[in-house]
Amino acid sequence: MSTGSDLHVVLGAGGAVGATVVDELVSRGRRVRAVNRSGGLTVPEGVEVRRGDVTTTEGATAACAGAAVVYHCAAPAYTRWTSEFPALTDAIRAGAAAAGAKLVFADNLYMYGPVSAPMTEDMPYAADFPKGRVRAAMARSLSAAHDAGELRVAIGRASDYYGPRGVNSVVGETVFGAAVRGRVARWVGPLDQPHSFGYLPDFAKGLVVLGEDPRADGHAWHIPAAEPVTGRQFLDLLFAELGRPDKSAAVGRTLQRVLGLVNPTVRALGETWYQRDRPFVVDAGRFTETFGPLPPTAHAEAIAATVAWFRSAHA
């Protein structure tokens, strides 16, 4: 950690995860620098905004200068993960190491591949599809850097997220955005399978816990989330909040393949269809046992806040 530094640097602060981490840090009274490629950010008062290209070692080093903790919330477009994500993460790792900072990586669950039980951190990285292999490779690389003493690393993982600003998630514009505009909310996959969803503010709280607690160092952690829900349960809560009848449809595998012929992002969902057609549940017991309770926001409350944000965004 940088000697005497109290600066928390959030990379990818223009995205949903990064912006929410900024909010969480500000709520704790931390000194914050928010970094994205354009520098055009709307942030709480007192936050330093910096323009930076963290895809290069030079850019990442400049962005991380003086940091005590760096939050890696940056990501290329979903369809460019395999070609761009590893180099981006390597550059950020080098930048954080140059600052003597701790690195917290906002990760997902792709590396485990298809599962038949609730996911724990000790499961093998069994993914055999490109995006899953990339996630596994990045996690291994960061863990190796920690073990070699290059820098301190903690990895925080969540399933699909939703919440204010969450436009690009699987339940973003196609579910919340469509529903608040009176259009058909399209749920990807069957409606009867339990699925863990992370609420963005809860994920951000968990990442900051990892950033500030040395017990997190050198490990990957599943961030606590509310109980798993089926698609039908999620949609019932959504339309109850909207106060109108359900107007939704499930996107099955056949339709996903057809839509994927013209939409690369939809086509890429085929790689992770196993997350839709069977239970996809996260076990965050290790986090709670180590750091104490981090009570997640109930889905009804989280959905209400998300609806309010999408209504404002589409007003």
Number of C-alpha atoms within 10 A of each C-alpha: 18 18 11 9 14 15 19 26 32 30 31 23 28 24 18 23 28 25 25 24 29 27 18 20 19 18 10 9 10 15 17 23 22 27 28 22 18 11 15 12 16 12 17 12 7 12 17 13 19 20 16 22 21 26 21 18 21 15 17 26 22 19 27 31 19 23 29 23 29 30 31 24 21 26 18 14 11 14 14 11 17 17 13 16 20 19 16 22 25 18 19 29 29 20 26 34 25 20 23 23 28 27 29 29 26 21 21 17 22 24 24 21 20 16 16 9 11 13 16 17 19 9 12 11 19 15 21 15 13 16 22 22 19 21 23 20 15 20 23 13 16 25 21 15 18 19 14 10 11 16 24 27 31 26 26 25 23 24 22 17 24 25 27 23 19 23 19 14 15 18 22 20 17 18 22 29 23 19 24 21 13 13 14 18 26 20 21 23 21 18 21 15 19 22 22 23 23 26 26 27 23 24 27 25 20 26 27 20 19 29 26 15 11 13 13 22 21 18 17 23 25 26 28 28 26 17 16 19 20 18 20 17 15 21 24 15 18 25 20 15 16 17 9 11 9 17 14 17 16 16 17 16 17 9 13 19 17 12 15 16 10 10 12 12 13 19 16 17 18 15 17 16 16 15 24 23 18 17 20 24 22 26 17 19 16 16 22 15 9 10 14 10 11 15 11 19 18 12 21 15 12 22 25 17 15 23 22 16 18 23 15 10 11 10 8
